[in-house]
Amino acid sequence: MTSALSLPRSAVRERSPWPALWAMVVGIFMILVDTTIVSVANPAIKAALDPASADLDDVVWVTSAYLLSYATLLLLAGRLGDRFGPKTIYLIGLSVFTLASLGCGLSDSLGTLIAMRAVQGVGAALMTPQTMAVITRTFPAAKRGAAMGLWGATSGLAMLVGPLVGGLLVDALGWEWIFFVNLPVGVVGFVLVWLVVPRLETHRHRFDVVGVVLSGLGLLLIVFGLQEGSHYEWGTVFGPITIWMIVAAGVLVLGCFVWQQFRTRREPLVPMGLFRDRNFAVANIAIAALVFSVASVALPLQFYLQLARGLTPAESGLLLVPMALAAGFLSPVAGRILDRTDARFLLIPGMLASSGALLWYASLMDVDTPVWWMLFPAGLMGMGQAAMWGPLATTATRNLRPRDAGAGAGVYSTTRTIGSVIGTAAIAALMQARLQANLPGATGAEFAGGALAPSVAGPFAQAMAQAAILPAAATLIGLVAVLFLRRPAAGSR
């Protein structure tokens, strides 16, 4: 009998790519669950580690620090995957993420937790581009829609498991356990990837250190400025330096980054030639708008449900079940449809449904609405998301060469994460501004004891509803972008 080791290379390459994708999905599932768990646990984290402050932007840094380190390293991580192999970099990232989860759970101060979340972001950044690169390099173009459909279904399942498990853990054991739960998942995911993911061909790359520094510094300045603007009343931060100067400096540094990328002839961090593909460029704009929306809506929604309406984390998580079920069941269906049709036939109705659901949420966020009514916009939003995640990722990566798979996946993942970073910072600033307008003179004592007093709950709910309009507007920007997509040639599908 012929052993597997004696098979020709062509036979090995022709083995099914699905087991490898399933193995890597375990780690991606953990990252997505961790994000949704933290959004549900934010009120509990604030009560435990930052009870005296009236500002919400301090606890929002638990999310923003993670997203910021995540976004800064994604481009480099894509290149590292091309150079050293997706499997190797994925396993390193999974190890970092799992160990950082232990550090998060052991944190005894908000500052320590924020620092460990930043380390978690490093691990997540190393992992994420490798999954898309493996899909691009191992699945034929005609089957990538189904593969991305599995990825979309994973997102839907994570949206269900995260709020439910997170709420139960916070209620029963404390917020620390939303991080401890990552430890067994990380170990299982490591073993699976080690066993079944193939070692793919590597490509030599020069690493653009200047590009990494410029992109990271620009993002840090913008996010700090947006998120801390309300705290400093958009005025002086350090001596003569104002918040607006910090934001402007961030924009200027990012402009220098783009200029430097065009000027770099050998191996820029962002291969600008990728954007000559119109679908890649448009998909990046659309995904930035989409994740801005999804990341930003979680904060006002969870603070509204838990503080204005007095729900427990578990109860607020249950209200997201229709969203998760719809996204989980419909994402594979959308992937199969995508392999046979124009992506716009899915993306346009999906974005309309998602934007409509967000406006529906905003209209229901007051103290008199029966909380079970929140199930309906959740279901509609899940349907919309099922038609967006997989189709956008497939459209962005369909035409990439194998040599550029890691770089393209890194650019796309970075764009997605930048949308999350800026969305989280922007919604924090808007929430704080609306709270100051609706509850002038709040000291922090009003927010320290869980459910708010009736005299405070009404204005608080109104502030959260006003903030929730921002993500709806962002989704409509994504809708305008996808109108400019091109239908792929028949041979590329």
Secondary structure, DSSP 8 states (H G I E B T S, - for coil): ---GGGS-HHHHHTS-SHHHHHHHHHHHHHHHHHHHHHHHHHHHHHHHH-TT---SHHHHHHHHHHHHHHHHHHHHHHHHHHHH-HHHHHHHHHHHHHHHHHHHHT--SHHHHHHHHHHHHHHHHHHHHHHHHHHHHHS-GGGHHHHHHHHHHHHHHHHHHHHHHHHHHHHHT-TTHHHHTHHHHHHHHHHHHHHHS-----------HHHHHHHHHHHHHHHHHHHHTTTTTTSEEETTEEHHHHHHHHHHHHHHHHHHHHH--S--SS-GGGGGSHHHHHHHHHHHHHHHHHHHHHHHHHHIIIIIS---HHHHHHTTHHHHHHHHHHHHHHHHHHTTS-THHHHHHHHHHHHHHHHHHHHH-STTS-GGGGHHHHHHHHHHHHTTHHHHHHHHHTT--GGGHHHHHHHHHHHHHHHHHHHHHHHHHHHHHHHHHHSTT--SGGGTTSS--HHHHHHHHHHHHHHTHHHHHHHHHHHHHHTT-----GGG-
